[in-house]
Amino acid sequence: MAINWRDTDERLIRRGERILELSLVENCQAELDAMNHGKESHPYKPTPT
């Protein structure tokens, strides 16, 4: 049985799109601003990956 790599790749990409929610990245700065609002100590900042 031959593997259809195009279908396999597309299926994996769709699965990844469901796992990775891009709105998390898009709203990152707004969430950090909200977490730092009124904070007296060091501000929260994103950790490098």
N, CA, C, O and CB atoms as a CASP TS submission, in Angstrom:
PFRMAT TS
TARGET T0000
AUTHOR 0000-0000-0000
METHOD Language model
MODEL 1
PARENT N/A
ATOM      1  N   MET     1       0.853  -1.188   0.000  1.00  0.00           N
ATOM      2  CA  MET     1       0.000   0.000   0.000  1.00  0.00           C
ATOM      3  C   MET     1       0.888   1.237   0.000  1.00  0.00           C
ATOM      4  O   MET     1       1.748   1.384   0.869  1.00  0.00           O
ATOM      5  CB  MET     1      -0.965   0.006   1.229  1.00  0.00           C
ATOM      6  N   ALA     2       0.690   2.110  -0.951  1.00  0.00           N
ATOM      7  CA  ALA     2       1.482   3.333  -1.068  1.00  0.00           C
ATOM      8  C   ALA     2       0.923   4.400  -0.136  1.00  0.00           C
ATOM      9  O   ALA     2      -0.287   4.495   0.070  1.00  0.00           O
ATOM     10  CB  ALA     2       1.497   3.843  -2.529  1.00  0.00           C
ATOM     11  N   ILE     3       1.809   5.184   0.411  1.00  0.00           N
ATOM     12  CA  ILE     3       1.420   6.278   1.298  1.00  0.00           C
ATOM     13  C   ILE     3       1.249   7.541   0.468  1.00  0.00           C
ATOM     14  O   ILE     3       2.131   7.919  -0.304  1.00  0.00           O
ATOM     15  CB  ILE     3       2.475   6.494   2.429  1.00  0.00           C
ATOM     16  N   ASN     4       0.117   8.177   0.635  1.00  0.00           N
ATOM     17  CA  ASN     4      -0.139   9.437  -0.043  1.00  0.00           C
ATOM     18  C   ASN     4       0.390  10.548   0.860  1.00  0.00           C
ATOM     19  O   ASN     4      -0.293  10.975   1.791  1.00  0.00           O
ATOM     20  CB  ASN     4      -1.673   9.626  -0.362  1.00  0.00           C
ATOM     21  N   TRP     5       1.598  11.010   0.585  1.00  0.00           N
ATOM     22  CA  TRP     5       2.261  11.974   1.463  1.00  0.00           C
ATOM     23  C   TRP     5       1.576  13.329   1.466  1.00  0.00           C
ATOM     24  O   TRP     5       1.599  14.031   2.477  1.00  0.00           O
ATOM     25  CB  TRP     5       3.699  12.141   1.050  1.00  0.00           C
ATOM     26  N   ARG     6       0.971  13.704   0.356  1.00  0.00           N
ATOM     27  CA  ARG     6       0.271  14.999   0.316  1.00  0.00           C
ATOM     28  C   ARG     6      -0.883  15.000   1.313  1.00  0.00           C
ATOM     29  O   ARG     6      -1.035  15.953   2.078  1.00  0.00           O
ATOM     30  CB  ARG     6      -0.255  15.300  -1.117  1.00  0.00           C
ATOM     31  N   ASP     7      -1.694  13.950   1.315  1.00  0.00           N
ATOM     32  CA  ASP     7      -2.809  13.858   2.265  1.00  0.00           C
ATOM     33  C   ASP     7      -2.305  13.773   3.702  1.00  0.00           C
ATOM     34  O   ASP     7      -2.882  14.380   4.604  1.00  0.00           O
ATOM     35  CB  ASP     7      -3.685  12.638   1.945  1.00  0.00           C
ATOM     36  N   THR     8      -1.241  13.028   3.909  1.00  0.00           N
ATOM     37  CA  THR     8      -0.667  12.901   5.249  1.00  0.00           C
ATOM     38  C   THR     8      -0.187  14.253   5.753  1.00  0.00           C
ATOM     39  O   THR     8      -0.470  14.625   6.891  1.00  0.00           O
ATOM     40  CB  THR     8       0.491  11.891   5.252  1.00  0.00           C
ATOM     41  N   ASP     9       0.540  14.994   4.914  1.00  0.00           N
ATOM     42  CA  ASP     9       1.037  16.311   5.312  1.00  0.00           C
ATOM     43  C   ASP     9      -0.110  17.257   5.636  1.00  0.00           C
ATOM     44  O   ASP     9      -0.068  17.952   6.651  1.00  0.00           O
ATOM     45  CB  ASP     9       1.909  16.907   4.209  1.00  0.00           C
ATOM     46  N   GLU    10      -1.130  17.293   4.790  1.00  0.00           N
ATOM     47  CA  GLU    10      -2.268  18.173   5.021  1.00  0.00           C
ATOM     48  C   GLU    10      -2.983  17.825   6.317  1.00  0.00           C
ATOM     49  O   GLU    10      -3.405  18.718   7.052  1.00  0.00           O
ATOM     50  CB  GLU    10      -3.239  18.098   3.853  1.00  0.00           C
ATOM     51  N   ARG    11      -3.122  16.537   6.602  1.00  0.00           N
ATOM     52  CA  ARG    11      -3.781  16.101   7.835  1.00  0.00           C
ATOM     53  C   ARG    11      -2.985  16.540   9.062  1.00  0.00           C
ATOM     54  O   ARG    11      -3.564  16.982  10.054  1.00  0.00           O
ATOM     55  CB  ARG    11      -3.959  14.574   7.839  1.00  0.00           C
ATOM     56  N   LEU    12      -1.661  16.419   8.996  1.00  0.00           N
ATOM     57  CA  LEU    12      -0.825  16.840  10.121  1.00  0.00           C
ATOM     58  C   LEU    12      -0.857  18.356  10.311  1.00  0.00           C
ATOM     59  O   LEU    12      -0.850  18.841  11.443  1.00  0.00           O
ATOM     60  CB  LEU    12       0.613  16.374   9.911  1.00  0.00           C
ATOM     61  N   ILE    13      -0.890  19.097   9.216  1.00  0.00           N
ATOM     62  CA  ILE    13      -0.971  20.556   9.310  1.00  0.00           C
ATOM     63  C   ILE    13      -2.284  20.969   9.957  1.00  0.00           C
ATOM     64  O   ILE    13      -2.294  21.834  10.833  1.00  0.00           O
ATOM     65  CB  ILE    13      -0.833  21.202   7.917  1.00  0.00           C
ATOM     66  N   ARG    14      -3.387  20.368   9.541  1.00  0.00           N
ATOM     67  CA  ARG    14      -4.689  20.691  10.139  1.00  0.00           C
ATOM     68  C   ARG    14      -4.706  20.350  11.623  1.00  0.00           C
ATOM     69  O   ARG    14      -5.276  21.089  12.426  1.00  0.00           O
ATOM     70  CB  ARG    14      -5.819  19.938   9.413  1.00  0.00           C
ATOM     71  N   ARG    15      -4.084  19.237  11.990  1.00  0.00           N
ATOM     72  CA  ARG    15      -4.029  18.848  13.402  1.00  0.00           C
ATOM     73  C   ARG    15      -3.232  19.885  14.188  1.00  0.00           C
ATOM     74  O   ARG    15      -3.618  20.247  15.299  1.00  0.00           O
ATOM     75  CB  ARG    15      -3.397  17.437  13.566  1.00  0.00           C
ATOM     76  N   GLY    16      -2.133  20.362  13.628  1.00  0.00           N
ATOM     77  CA  GLY    16      -1.324  21.379  14.286  1.00  0.00           C
ATOM     78  C   GLY    16      -2.052  22.697  14.432  1.00  0.00           C
ATOM     79  O   GLY    16      -1.871  23.399  15.427  1.00  0.00           O
ATOM     80  N   GLU    17      -2.873  23.043  13.453  1.00  0.00           N
ATOM     81  CA  GLU    17      -3.642  24.280  13.532  1.00  0.00           C
ATOM     82  C   GLU    17      -4.621  24.239  14.687  1.00  0.00           C
ATOM     83  O   GLU    17      -4.886  25.270  15.304  1.00  0.00           O
ATOM     84  CB  GLU    17      -4.385  24.534  12.229  1.00  0.00           C
ATOM     85  N   ARG    18      -5.156  23.089  14.991  1.00  0.00           N
ATOM     86  CA  ARG    18      -6.088  22.965  16.118  1.00  0.00           C
ATOM     87  C   ARG    18      -5.355  23.014  17.440  1.00  0.00           C
ATOM     88  O   ARG    18      -5.909  23.481  18.435  1.00  0.00           O
ATOM     89  CB  ARG    18      -6.886  21.669  16.017  1.00  0.00           C
ATOM     90  N   ILE    19      -4.120  22.540  17.470  1.00  0.00           N
ATOM     91  CA  ILE    19      -3.358  22.500  18.715  1.00  0.00           C
ATOM     92  C   ILE    19      -2.813  23.885  19.057  1.00  0.00           C
ATOM     93  O   ILE    19      -2.874  24.307  20.211  1.00  0.00           O
ATOM     94  CB  ILE    19      -2.206  21.485  18.611  1.00  0.00           C
ATOM     95  N   LEU    20      -2.283  24.592  18.061  1.00  0.00           N
ATOM     96  CA  LEU    20      -1.686  25.899  18.277  1.00  0.00           C
ATOM     97  C   LEU    20      -2.725  26.991  18.082  1.00  0.00           C
ATOM     98  O   LEU    20      -3.167  27.247  16.962  1.00  0.00           O
ATOM     99  CB  LEU    20      -0.498  26.115  17.334  1.00  0.00           C
ATOM    100  N   GLU    21      -3.099  27.614  19.149  1.00  0.00           N
ATOM    101  CA  GLU    21      -4.073  28.689  19.058  1.00  0.00           C
ATOM    102  C   GLU    21      -3.324  29.998  18.845  1.00  0.00           C
ATOM    103  O   GLU    21      -2.666  30.496  19.757  1.00  0.00           O
ATOM    104  CB  GLU    21      -4.968  28.753  20.334  1.00  0.00           C
ATOM    105  N   LEU    22      -3.423  30.550  17.651  1.00  0.00           N
ATOM    106  CA  LEU    22      -2.657  31.733  17.305  1.00  0.00           C
ATOM    107  C   LEU    22      -3.133  32.986  18.022  1.00  0.00           C
ATOM    108  O   LEU    22      -2.379  33.955  18.115  1.00  0.00           O
ATOM    109  CB  LEU    22      -2.711  31.952  15.834  1.00  0.00           C
ATOM    110  N   SER    23      -4.340  32.999  18.524  1.00  0.00           N
ATOM    111  CA  SER    23      -4.810  34.175  19.256  1.00  0.00           C
ATOM    112  C   SER    23      -3.992  34.383  20.521  1.00  0.00           C
ATOM    113  O   SER    23      -3.895  35.507  21.013  1.00  0.00           O
ATOM    114  CB  SER    23      -6.297  34.034  19.605  1.00  0.00           C
ATOM    115  N   LEU    24      -3.405  33.327  21.052  1.00  0.00           N
ATOM    116  CA  LEU    24      -2.539  33.453  22.223  1.00  0.00           C
ATOM    117  C   LEU    24      -1.358  34.355  21.904  1.00  0.00           C
ATOM    118  O   LEU    24      -0.994  35.207  22.713  1.00  0.00           O
ATOM    119  CB  LEU    24      -2.047  32.070  22.692  1.00  0.00           C
ATOM    120  N   VAL    25      -0.765  34.179  20.750  1.00  0.00           N
ATOM    121  CA  VAL    25       0.376  35.000  20.345  1.00  0.00           C
ATOM    122  C   VAL    25      -0.076  36.415  20.014  1.00  0.00           C
ATOM    123  O   VAL    25       0.602  37.382  20.358  1.00  0.00           O
ATOM    124  CB  VAL    25       1.092  34.374  19.137  1.00  0.00           C
ATOM    125  N   GLU    26      -1.208  36.537  19.355  1.00  0.00           N
ATOM    126  CA  GLU    26      -1.703  37.846  18.950  1.00  0.00           C
ATOM    127  C   GLU    26      -2.066  38.714  20.154  1.00  0.00           C
ATOM    128  O   GLU    26      -1.902  39.932  20.101  1.00  0.00           O
ATOM    129  CB  GLU    26      -2.912  37.688  18.042  1.00  0.00           C
ATOM    130  N   ASN    27      -2.552  38.114  21.229  1.00  0.00           N
ATOM    131  CA  ASN    27      -3.004  38.863  22.402  1.00  0.00           C
ATOM    132  C   ASN    27      -1.959  38.914  23.514  1.00  0.00           C
ATOM    133  O   ASN    27      -2.256  39.364  24.621  1.00  0.00           O
ATOM    134  CB  ASN    27      -4.275  38.253  22.935  1.00  0.00           C
ATOM    135  N   CYS    28      -0.759  38.465  23.234  1.00  0.00           N
ATOM    136  CA  CYS    28       0.277  38.359  24.258  1.00  0.00           C
ATOM    137  C   CYS    28       0.553  39.698  24.932  1.00  0.00           C
ATOM    138  O   CYS    28       0.579  39.770  26.161  1.00  0.00           O
ATOM    139  CB  CYS    28       1.557  37.817  23.649  1.00  0.00           C
ATOM    140  N   GLN    29       0.759  40.759  24.154  1.00  0.00           N
ATOM    141  CA  GLN    29       1.091  42.057  24.744  1.00  0.00           C
ATOM    142  C   GLN    29      -0.052  42.603  25.587  1.00  0.00           C
ATOM    143  O   GLN    29       0.185  43.170  26.653  1.00  0.00           O
ATOM    144  CB  GLN    29       1.449  43.056  23.654  1.00  0.00           C
ATOM    145  N   ALA    30      -1.272  42.444  25.132  1.00  0.00           N
ATOM    146  CA  ALA    30      -2.423  42.919  25.900  1.00  0.00           C
ATOM    147  C   ALA    30      -2.533  42.168  27.225  1.00  0.00           C
ATOM    148  O   ALA    30      -2.841  42.770  28.254  1.00  0.00           O
ATOM    149  CB  ALA    30      -3.721  42.755  25.085  1.00  0.00           C
ATOM    150  N   GLU    31      -2.284  40.864  27.209  1.00  0.00           N
ATOM    151  CA  GLU    31      -2.335  40.085  28.442  1.00  0.00           C
ATOM    152  C   GLU    31      -1.219  40.492  29.399  1.00  0.00           C
ATOM    153  O   GLU    31      -1.446  40.593  30.605  1.00  0.00           O
ATOM    154  CB  GLU    31      -2.240  38.593  28.131  1.00  0.00           C
ATOM    155  N   LEU    32      -0.009  40.728  28.870  1.00  0.00           N
ATOM    156  CA  LEU    32       1.092  41.182  29.722  1.00  0.00           C
ATOM    157  C   LEU    32       0.783  42.548  30.329  1.00  0.00           C
ATOM    158  O   LEU    32       1.052  42.778  31.508  1.00  0.00           O
ATOM    159  CB  LEU    32       2.403  41.244  28.919  1.00  0.00           C
ATOM    160  N   ASP    33       0.225  43.447  29.539  1.00  0.00           N
ATOM    161  CA  ASP    33      -0.145  44.765  30.058  1.00  0.00           C
ATOM    162  C   ASP    33      -1.160  44.635  31.188  1.00  0.00           C
ATOM    163  O   ASP    33      -1.055  45.329  32.199  1.00  0.00           O
ATOM    164  CB  ASP    33      -0.712  45.648  28.935  1.00  0.00           C
ATOM    165  N   ALA    34      -2.129  43.763  31.024  1.00  0.00           N
ATOM    166  CA  ALA    34      -3.150  43.564  32.057  1.00  0.00           C
ATOM    167  C   ALA    34      -2.530  42.955  33.320  1.00  0.00           C
ATOM    168  O   ALA    34      -2.888  43.347  34.431  1.00  0.00           O
ATOM    169  CB  ALA    34      -4.286  42.655  31.526  1.00  0.00           C
ATOM    170  N   MET    35      -1.614  42.012  33.162  1.00  0.00           N
ATOM    171  CA  MET    35      -0.973  41.387  34.321  1.00  0.00           C
ATOM    172  C   MET    35      -0.065  42.372  35.052  1.00  0.00           C
ATOM    173  O   MET    35       0.089  42.279  36.270  1.00  0.00           O
ATOM    174  CB  MET    35      -0.169  40.159  33.886  1.00  0.00           C
ATOM    175  N   ASN    36       0.539  43.316  34.326  1.00  0.00           N
ATOM    176  CA  ASN    36       1.463  44.269  34.937  1.00  0.00           C
ATOM    177  C   ASN    36       0.766  45.507  35.489  1.00  0.00           C
ATOM    178  O   ASN    36       1.384  46.280  36.220  1.00  0.00           O
ATOM    179  CB  ASN    36       2.499  44.686  33.931  1.00  0.00           C
ATOM    180  N   HIS    37      -0.496  45.710  35.160  1.00  0.00           N
ATOM    181  CA  HIS    37      -1.227  46.887  35.618  1.00  0.00           C
ATOM    182  C   HIS    37      -1.299  46.902  37.156  1.00  0.00           C
ATOM    183  O   HIS    37      -1.846  45.982  37.762  1.00  0.00           O
ATOM    184  CB  HIS    37      -2.654  46.912  35.003  1.00  0.00           C
ATOM    185  N   GLY    38      -0.759  47.922  37.761  1.00  0.00           N
ATOM    186  CA  GLY    38      -0.794  48.065  39.214  1.00  0.00           C
ATOM    187  C   GLY    38       0.220  47.206  39.948  1.00  0.00           C
ATOM    188  O   GLY    38       0.230  47.195  41.179  1.00  0.00           O
ATOM    189  N   LYS    39       1.056  46.499  39.244  1.00  0.00           N
ATOM    190  CA  LYS    39       2.062  45.634  39.866  1.00  0.00           C
ATOM    191  C   LYS    39       3.205  46.497  40.381  1.00  0.00           C
ATOM    192  O   LYS    39       3.663  47.395  39.675  1.00  0.00           O
ATOM    193  CB  LYS    39       2.587  44.565  38.858  1.00  0.00           C
ATOM    194  N   GLU    40       3.669  46.245  41.587  1.00  0.00           N
ATOM    195  CA  GLU    40       4.703  47.071  42.193  1.00  0.00           C
ATOM    196  C   GLU    40       6.100  46.496  42.014  1.00  0.00           C
ATOM    197  O   GLU    40       7.075  47.238  42.131  1.00  0.00           O
ATOM    198  CB  GLU    40       4.419  47.250  43.652  1.00  0.00           C
ATOM    199  N   SER    41       6.229  45.255  41.746  1.00  0.00           N
ATOM    200  CA  SER    41       7.531  44.602  41.613  1.00  0.00           C
ATOM    201  C   SER    41       7.955  44.574  40.149  1.00  0.00           C
ATOM    202  O   SER    41       7.411  45.308  39.324  1.00  0.00           O
ATOM    203  CB  SER    41       7.487  43.169  42.189  1.00  0.00           C
ATOM    204  N   HIS    42       8.923  43.729  39.834  1.00  0.00           N
ATOM    205  CA  HIS    42       9.380  43.599  38.454  1.00  0.00           C
ATOM    206  C   HIS    42       8.221  43.194  37.553  1.00  0.00           C
ATOM    207  O   HIS    42       7.394  42.372  37.947  1.00  0.00           O
ATOM    208  CB  HIS    42      10.524  42.572  38.354  1.00  0.00           C
ATOM    209  N   PRO    43       8.149  43.753  36.356  1.00  0.00           N
ATOM    210  CA  PRO    43       7.052  43.401  35.452  1.00  0.00           C
ATOM    211  C   PRO    43       7.204  41.997  34.898  1.00  0.00           C
ATOM    212  O   PRO    43       8.308  41.473  34.748  1.00  0.00           O
ATOM    213  CB  PRO    43       6.973  44.395  34.310  1.00  0.00           C
ATOM    214  N   TYR    44       6.056  41.410  34.599  1.00  0.00           N
ATOM    215  CA  TYR    44       6.067  40.145  33.879  1.00  0.00           C
ATOM    216  C   TYR    44       6.554  40.434  32.471  1.00  0.00           C
ATOM    217  O   TYR    44       6.205  41.468  31.901  1.00  0.00           O
ATOM    218  CB  TYR    44       4.650  39.465  33.870  1.00  0.00           C
ATOM    219  N   LYS    45       7.341  39.558  31.906  1.00  0.00           N
ATOM    220  CA  LYS    45       7.763  39.682  30.517  1.00  0.00           C
ATOM    221  C   LYS    45       7.845  38.300  29.919  1.00  0.00           C
ATOM    222  O   LYS    45       8.046  37.318  30.634  1.00  0.00           O
ATOM    223  CB  LYS    45       9.122  40.420  30.398  1.00  0.00           C
ATOM    224  N   PRO    46       7.690  38.216  28.610  1.00  0.00           N
ATOM    225  CA  PRO    46       7.720  36.894  27.973  1.00  0.00           C
ATOM    226  C   PRO    46       9.091  36.244  28.131  1.00  0.00           C
ATOM    227  O   PRO    46      10.122  36.916  28.113  1.00  0.00           O
ATOM    228  CB  PRO    46       7.359  37.005  26.480  1.00  0.00           C
ATOM    229  N   THR    47       9.078  34.944  28.284  1.00  0.00           N
ATOM    230  CA  THR    47      10.337  34.212  28.369  1.00  0.00           C
ATOM    231  C   THR    47      10.809  33.860  26.966  1.00  0.00           C
ATOM    232  O   THR    47      10.001  33.465  26.126  1.00  0.00           O
ATOM    233  CB  THR    47      10.181  32.933  29.234  1.00  0.00           C
ATOM    234  N   PRO    48      12.103  33.998  26.699  1.00  0.00           N
ATOM    235  CA  PRO    48      12.595  33.633  25.374  1.00  0.00           C
ATOM    236  C   PRO    48      12.483  32.128  25.163  1.00  0.00           C
ATOM    237  O   PRO    48      12.637  31.340  26.096  1.00  0.00           O
ATOM    238  CB  PRO    48      14.052  34.093  25.190  1.00  0.00           C
ATOM    239  N   THR    49      12.215  31.753  23.930  1.00  0.00           N
ATOM    240  CA  THR    49      12.107  30.319  23.626  1.00  0.00           C
ATOM    241  C   THR    49      13.340  29.822  22.937  1.00  0.00           C
ATOM    242  O   THR    49      13.427  28.640  22.604  1.00  0.00           O
ATOM    243  CB  THR    49      10.892  30.036  22.764  1.00  0.00           C
TER
END
